[in-house]
Amino acid sequence: MYGLMRLLRNIYSWVGPSILVHGLSWLYGSSGGEIELQEIVNGLINTQMYNSPGISIALIFITVGIGFKLSPAPSHQWTPDVYEGVRFVR
């Protein structure tokens, strides 16, 4: 039982970052291979690509990925308990 809970925690801890990276890679591909955020925004505005569904999906994935790491939902109730019990390395 403990191994299953540990596996589920590991899976849950990788869901947020993987969604975030997927959204960032989608944004990178939609922008034509730009790395700098200001260049991506300028390119999207100049080419009117900000109305495309690919950009919308990328922004949704980025928002959900950051939301998982900030844990406003669905784990907002147990996150303070987890951080309280974490032993920090000094």
C-alpha positions in Angstrom: 0.0 0.0 0.0 2.8 2.4 0.8 4.5 1.7 -2.5 1.3 2.6 -4.3 0.9 5.9 -2.5 4.5 6.7 -3.2 4.0 6.0 -6.9 0.8 8.1 -7.0 2.7 11.0 -5.3 5.5 10.7 -7.8 3.0 10.7 -10.7 1.2 13.7 -9.3 4.4 15.6 -8.8 5.4 15.2 -12.5 2.0 16.0 -14.0 2.3 19.8 -13.5 5.8 20.2 -14.9 5.0 18.0 -17.8 1.9 20.0 -18.7 3.9 23.2 -18.3 6.7 22.0 -20.6 4.3 20.8 -23.1 2.6 24.2 -23.2 5.9 26.0 -23.5 7.0 23.7 -26.3 3.7 24.3 -28.1 4.2 28.1 -27.8 7.8 27.7 -29.0 6.6 25.8 -32.1 3.8 28.2 -32.8 6.2 31.2 -32.6 8.5 29.9 -35.3 11.4 28.9 -33.0 11.9 32.1 -31.0 13.3 31.8 -27.5 12.9 35.3 -26.0 9.5 36.0 -24.6 9.4 39.5 -26.0 10.2 38.3 -29.5 7.5 35.6 -29.2 4.9 38.2 -28.2 6.0 40.6 -31.0 5.9 37.9 -33.6 2.4 36.7 -32.5 1.0 40.2 -32.6 2.6 41.1 -35.9 1.3 38.0 -37.6 -2.1 38.0 -36.0 -1.5 34.4 -34.7 -2.8 35.2 -31.3 -6.3 34.2 -32.5 -5.2 30.7 -33.5 -6.3 27.7 -31.4 -2.8 26.5 -31.0 -1.8 29.6 -29.1 -4.9 29.3 -26.9 -4.1 25.6 -26.1 -0.5 26.5 -25.3 -1.6 29.3 -22.9 -4.1 27.0 -21.3 -1.4 24.3 -20.8 1.0 26.8 -19.3 -1.7 28.2 -16.9 -2.7 24.7 -15.8 1.0 23.6 -15.4 1.8 26.7 -13.2 -1.5 26.1 -11.3 -0.4 22.6 -10.4 2.9 23.8 -9.0 1.2 26.7 -7.1 -1.5 24.2 -6.0 -4.5 26.5 -5.7 -6.6 23.5 -6.8 -7.2 20.6 -6.4 -4.7 20.1 -3.6 -5.1 23.4 -1.8 -6.3 21.7 1.4 -3.3 19.4 1.9 -0.5 21.4 0.5 0.2 23.4 3.7 0.5 20.1 5.7 2.9 18.8 3.2 5.2 21.8 3.3 5.0 21.9 7.1 6.3 18.3 7.3 9.1 18.8 4.8 12.6 18.7 6.2 14.8 21.4 4.7 18.4 20.6 3.8 20.8 23.3 5.2 
